[in-house]
Amino acid sequence: MSNNEVWVYIEQNEGKIAEVSLELLGKGSELAKNLGVKVGAVLLGDKVKNLTKTIFEYGADKIYLAEHSLLKNFTTIPYAKAVVDLIKEFKPQIALYGATTTGRDLAPRIASELKVGLTADCTDLQIGDHNIKDKEFKNILYQIRPAFGGNIIATIVSPEHRPQMATVREGVMKMNTPDKSKSGEVIEFKPDIPNEILLTEIIKRFQQEKTVNLKGANIIVSGGMGVGTKENFKLIHDLAHTLGGEVGASRAAVDAGFVSKDHQVGQTGTTVRPKLYLAIGISGSVQHMAGMSESNRIIAINHDPNAPIFQIAHYGIVGDLNEVVPKFIEAYKSQKK
């Protein structure tokens, strides 16, 4: 039975839906509208039926629900088998996953079992046509992602196999505004999980929440290699603390050990859209700017007047950050008095 739907894998952990899954429902709705098909959501777990209302509100038309006691916690092989069985039975044309640790573990196994393509870490998805010699493929998925270190944007297609599959980075797609009145069809699927595939058992789970919430921050103060040293990065922390914002960083600053990877903004970090973004000592690589260019206001501070970051900044200051940042802090504190 082929339904040609656009499917979104709903990642959930202890009954909490991952934000990237809700973001993908928004993009899935757009793709499905272009194709004239429905959006299906795949929900696996144990006693997770209560999540269906939220999934419908964010854009799903149908939910394929697979509940089993062995799916209470994510383990790769049982989850992969359940999704493969669902895809084989209902045959969607597109299947999308978040590029999280779970999605990056699960999606390749599903693709390998189904012998279909998979594009990892996409930053955009579109519908279009493609020609190979004299053969034309209509309405296929353009899987768009940075390549060669972000120096080019590649468009990848897999026109001859279904489903077309991709993992998508967190934060790059916008969520739908939830529609509280929306409902849909729940299709309950009984997963077959034989004992011989249960190769691992979870004895104990330990979870540590991130201490940085870049996606939810209204103000982000980011530092780059131009900050100079880990000790000097204290200026970034001081300004962020003064403004009530979060600390961000470029990949170069993270790689240099100035700050942990949780603070990284960009294509290989977190995509952000704060009300105010301060880029300090950041030259403005393509990778970094792709992760923050949709900020409402961008202020750049750099000693190089030709730094690419000034091309997208609303306000630019050419100067030594060691002189400029303390003046920012002083000016802000004096205004608050």
N, C-alpha and C positions, 0 to 999 in steps of 0.2 A: 504494500500500500504506500503510494507516494503522495505526500501532502505539499511538497515544495515550500514549506514554511521556512522562515528565518528563526533559528533557535538561539537562545541565550542560556548558557549554563549558569545557574544561580549558586554562587558559592555562599555557604552559610557556616557559621561556627557557633555552636551552642545556641542556636536559634537567632543569631544576629546575622543579617544579610550583609555581605561585603558591598561597600559603596560602588566598586567597579561593576558589579552585576547590575545595579540600578542604573548606572551610567550606560551600560550596554543595552539595557531595555530601551533607553531613549534612542540610541543609534539604530538598534534593531527595528524600532517602529518606523524610522525614516526609510531604512532600506526596504522594509516590507511594503510600505506605501508605494514606493517607486516600482516594486515588482507586482503589486496587486495581490499580495498574499497576507497571511496572518503571522503574528509573532508567537512563537512557542517558547515557554520557559521550562527548563529541566531542573527539578528540585529533588535532591536526594537527602536522606537523613532518617532519623527515627523520631516520630512524633513531631513532625515539622509542618503539618497541614495548616496550622494557625498562621503560617507566613504567606499563605496564598493571597490573602486580601491585599497585603502590601505590594505583592508582585503584580497583581492586576492593576492596582492604582498607578504603578509606574510604567505600564505600557503593554503587558502581556495580554494576548487574546485567549491563549490556552496554557494550561500548566500540566506538564507530565510529571506526576508525583510518584516517586519510588521510595516507599518507607520499609525499613527492615532494621531489626535490632543490631545487625552487623554493620549498618551504615551510620550508627550513632556518631562515631568519630571518623574523620577522613583517613582512609588507608587506600593506597593507590590502586591495587589490583581489583578489589571488589567494586570500587567506584567506577573504574574504567570499564569493567565488564558490564555494569548496569547501564552506563551511557551507550556503549557499543550496541547492546541488545536493543535499546530504545531507538537508536538511529537506524539499525537494520530493519526494525519493524515499521517505523513511521516515515523514514526517508526524507528528512529535510534537505533543502538545497544549500543552506548556509548554517554553520554552527560556530558560535562565538564564545570565547572564554576570556576571563581576565588574566592579564600577564602577571599574576601573583605567584608566590611559591607553589600554591596548590594548582593553579592553571598551567604553569610551566611543567609541572610534574604529570598532570592528567592528560592534557591535550595531545602531547606527542605519542603517548601510548595508544590513545584512541585512533589517531591518524595512522599509526603503524599497523594496527589491527585491521583497519578499514582500507588500507593501501590508498590513502588520499593525501593531498598536499596539506601543509600547514605553514602559515607565515607567522612568525613570532614577533611580538612587541610592536604591533601596528600603532600608528598615530592617527590614521584616518582610514575610512572605508567608504567606497563609492560604488555605484552600479554603472556599468558601461558595456560597450561592445569591444570585441577583439577579433582580429583576423590572423589566421595562420595559413600562409600560402593562399589557396583559393577557398579556404573554409572560414565562414564567419560564425562567431559565437555571440549571441545577443544576450544582453542583460546578465552579465557575469559580475562577480565581486572583484573590484579593484582593491587589493590589499596593499596599503601604502605605509612605508616605514623608512626611516633613515638608514643609510648603508655607508660603508667605507668610512667609519668614524663620524658619521653625520655630514660628510662632505657632499653627498648627493641624497636625493629622495627617490627611492625605488618604488615602482608600482609592479606588484607581483600578481599573476593570475594563474589559476589552475582550472582551465575551462572544461577539461574532459572528464573530471571526476567529481563525485558528489558524496558527502557535502563538501562545499568549499569552507575551509576552516582557518581561523585566525585567533591568536591571542592579542589582546589590546591593552595598552598601558593604562594604568590608573590615572584618572584626572583629565584625560585628553578629550573625553566625550562628555557632553552636557546631559544631565539628568532631565527627564520630563518633569514638569510640575505635576505632582500627584493628583489624580482625578479620583476623589473619594467615591464617586458614583459608579466607577467602572467595575465591571465584573466579567466573568468569562467561564470557560469550561475547564473543569479539573478531570484529567484522565489518569486514573490510578493504575499503576503498572507494578506487577508483582515481580521483583527482581529474583533471578535464579543465582544464588551464591553458594556453589558447592564447597564442601569443607576443604577439598584439595587445593583451592586457590588461596586459602587463608594462611599465607606464609608468615605473616607477622601478627603480633598482638600488642595492643597498647596497654602497658602496665600502669603508667602514670603520666599525666599531662602536666606540663608546666608552661604557663603563658605569661609573657611580660608585655604589658602595653607600651606602645611607643611614647616616649616623653616629649616628642615633637609633633605638633599638629599643623603642618604647613598648609594642607588643603583647606583647613577651617580658619586660617589666620586672615584678619583684615589688613594687618601691616606686617611686612616681611623686610628685614634688613639682611642683605646677603653680602658676603665677602668673597673675594677671589684671590688669586695668586698675588695680586698687587698689594695685598695687605702685608705680605712679606714674611711673617713668622707666626707660629702658633701663639706666642706671647702677645704679639701685636693684635691678634684676632680678638683680644679682650675688648678692643674698641667697638667691634661689631656687637658683641654681647651687651656692652654698656649702652649703646644707642638703642638697641632693640628693647632693653629693659626700660629705658627712659620713655620710649614711645608706646610701651605696652604691646610690642609685637614679638614675632618669632624670629629666630636666627636661621638664615638660609646660607647656602654656599654654592660656589661653582664646583664642578667635578675636579678641576685642578686643585682647588683648596682642600677638598676631601682627600684626594690622592696624596697630597703633601702632608696630610696628618694634622691640618689645622683644626678640624672638627669632624665629628662622626658622619657616616653616610646617611643617617636619618635626616640630616639637614640639607642634603643635596637637591638642588633645583635643576631641572632640565630634562632632556629626553631620556637619559639613563637614571634620572632621579625622580622627583615629584613634579608634576605639572601644576602650576598654581595660577590663581586669578584673584589676588588680593585687591583691596581698594588702593593700597599704596605699596609700591615695591622700590626699595632703595638698593641699587647695585653699586657696591663700593669696591674699587680695585678689581673690577670684572671687565675684561676687554670686550666680551660679547661674542663668544663663539656661536655658531649656528645652533649647536646642541642646547646651549644654555638659553638662548633667546626664544627657542621654540617652546621652552617650558614656562616662560613668564611673560611673553609678549602681549597676552590678553589682560594684563593688570590694568586697572582703571587709571592709575597714575604711576609713572616711572620716573624716578630721580636717579641720575647716574653721577658718580663722583670718580674721576680718573685723571691721572696726570698727563695722559696722552690725548690730545685734542682730536686725534684721528681714530680713536677706539670705536669699533663698530657699534658698541652699546649706545652711543650717542645718536645713532640713526633711528632708534625706536624710542628713546627717552623723551618724555614731555619737558623735562628740565635737566640741564646738564651743567655740571660744575667741573671745570678743569683746575686741578690743584692737588696738593699733597693731602692725602686723607688724614695723615697724622695731625694736620692743622685744621682741616675742614670739619672732621667728625666731632672733636671736642667743642668747636664753636656751635655746631648743631645742638649738642647736648645742653650747652650753656644757654643758648637762645630759647630752647624749649622749656627749660626749667624756669627761666626768668618770666616767660609768658604765663606760667601756671601760678606764679606767686600773686 
